[in-house]
Amino acid sequence: MCSIGKNKKDLSMLMHIINYLLLGVMFCFIVDMASDYARRKGVKVPPDAEWNWETRLIAMVIWPLGLIFFLRGYIKERYKKKD
């Protein structure tokens, strides 16, 4: 009887991990699409800013930090003063 509750708890934890990683995949996809869009619009993107698979995998795991930096940079560029 105890094993049924433990299995549900394990399954719940596994679903949380899968959801977390799925959000990481979506974050990487959005960043890649935004980079391609910026490049098509003529924004200079440094060659070292290009993500390889190792960088993508790391970003999938630590995506909340990446999201913070991405939003901070976006807001800074979007609302900077134009003199």
N, C-alpha and C positions, 0 to 999 in steps of 0.2 A: 504494500500500500504506500509506503514511503517513497518507493522508487518511481511511482507515477508522478508525484509532485516534483521530484527531482528532475525527471525528464521534461516536464513542462517548463521548469525554471531554466534548464539547459537550452531548450528550444527557444525560449524567449530571449536568452542571452545571445544565441546564434543569430536570431532575427535582428537584434539590435546591431550586431557587428556587420551583418550583411547590409542593413540600411545605411549605416555609417559609411561603408565602403562604396555603396551605390551613390551616395551624395558626393563622395570624393571623385568618382568617375564623372558625374555630371558637372562638377566644378571644373575638372580638367578640360572637359569638352567645351564648356563655355569660354574658358580662358583661351583655348586654341582657336575657337571661332572668332573671338574678339580680336586676337592677334592677327588673324588672316584678314579680317575686315579692316583693321587699322592699316595694314600693309597695302590693301587694295585702294584705300582712300589717300595714300601717299604719305602716311606717317612713317618716319624713319624708325625702324625697329633694329636695334643692334644685333649683329649676328650671334653674339653670346647669349641673347635672350631667348633663342630658340630652344624648345624643350626636347630632350631625348627621352627614351623610355624609362631610364633610371630616374630622371627628374619627375616624370609623370607619376611613377609608382610612389615616390616619396610624397609628392603633392596629394595623392589619393589618401595617404595615411594622415598627413598633417593639414588637411584642407581647411580647417577652421582658421589657422594662422594665415594661410594663403588668402583666404577670403577677406580677412581683416586688412592685409596689405593691399590687396587688389582694390577694395572699396576705398581705402584711404588715398591711394594714388588716383583713383577715378575722381573722387570728390575734389581733391586738390587741383587736378587739371581742369575739371568742369567749372569750378567756381573761382579760379584764380583771377586776379584783377587784370584787366586789359588796359594798358596805358597807351 
